[in-house]
Amino acid sequence: MTEVRSTGDNIWRPSPGHRLSGLLVGAAFLAGTTWLASNGELSLKDKILFGAADITLVILLPVMLFRWRMVLDRDAVTFVFLRVRRVPIEEIVDAKTVPRDGLTFVLRDGGQESFAGLANSAWGHRRTTPTRADNAAREVLCAAAAARGEIPPADFRLPPMRALKRAAVEGGIWAALVALFVGN
């Protein structure tokens, strides 16, 4: 596995507030499940379920806090989470914000690569100043245009987010299914 740089220019991570909220929610969940397990009020099914969730959380929380990033190099954009994905810079032709996927780059062949660590809110396009996601998308698109020998976009802003209702309905369906299987 090749080394991915973690310091320097053109590295984007989730915001400190996003990482802090993940840490607080994770710590509260771990404390809550430990307290429930220590009181002995959980059934065997619940102990297995909470134990699996705790193990998953203990694995994913440090990854979210310390590893999750998007790196722009001269020839590729690298997305780092549990695995490392590299996209050649010339392949990127557009950027958008997708609900639940975050900053999404459209590739020349129609494929998409997303980085959920950066995203605009549903109203981010109405701000007078560019967001962090706008700036990251502009940097990547300028580097991609320069690599293809095209004129870089001078003032790129992400378009408004689409499909918010669909994402909310899908999230509600998933929540209902989880509640059905986990509930008594």
C-alpha positions, 0 to 999 in steps of 0.5 A, spaced: 500 500 500 502 506 498 503 512 503 498 517 503 500 524 505 497 527 511 499 534 512 500 539 507 496 543 502 490 540 499 488 536 504 481 536 506 478 533 513 471 533 516 470 539 520 472 540 527 465 540 529 463 534 525 469 530 528 467 533 535 460 531 535 462 524 532 466 523 538 461 525 543 455 521 540 460 515 540 462 516 547 455 517 550 453 511 546 459 507 549 457 509 556 450 508 555 451 501 553 456 499 558 451 502 563 445 498 561 450 491 560 453 492 567 445 493 570 444 486 567 437 488 564 439 486 557 437 480 554 442 476 550 440 478 544 441 485 546 447 484 549 450 481 542 447 487 538 450 492 543 456 488 543 457 488 536 455 496 535 460 497 540 466 494 537 464 497 530 464 504 534 471 502 537 473 501 530 470 506 526 471 512 531 478 513 530 478 512 523 473 518 523 477 522 527 484 521 525 484 518 518 478 520 514 481 525 508 481 527 501 488 529 498 489 532 492 496 531 488 498 533 482 496 526 478 490 524 482 485 525 488 485 520 494 479 518 498 482 515 505 477 512 510 477 504 511 480 503 504 484 508 500 481 510 493 485 514 488 482 517 482 486 520 476 485 527 476 484 528 468 477 523 469 474 528 474 469 533 470 464 536 475 462 536 482 456 536 486 453 535 493 449 529 494 444 527 500 448 522 505 454 522 500 457 529 501 461 532 495 461 528 489 465 528 483 462 526 476 467 522 472 468 522 465 465 515 464 459 517 468 461 514 474 461 518 481 466 518 487 464 521 493 467 524 500 462 524 505 467 529 510 465 535 506 458 537 504 454 543 503 447 544 507 441 544 503 442 552 503 449 552 502 448 555 495 445 561 497 451 563 502 455 569 499 461 566 501 464 559 498 463 554 503 469 549 504 466 544 500 465 549 494 473 551 495 475 544 495 471 542 489 474 548 485 481 546 487 480 539 484 476 541 478 481 547 477 487 541 477 483 537 473 482 542 467 489 544 467 491 536 467 486 536 461 489 542 458 482 546 459 481 553 462 479 552 469 473 554 472 474 561 475 469 561 480 465 555 481 460 554 486 456 547 487 449 547 485 443 546 490 443 539 493 437 535 490 433 529 492 432 531 499 425 528 500 427 522 497 433 521 502 429 523 508 424 518 505 429 512 505 432 514 511 425 513 515 424 507 511 431 504 514 429 507 521 423 503 521 426 497 519 431 497 524 426 499 529 422 493 527 428 488 528 431 491 534 424 492 538 421 487 542 
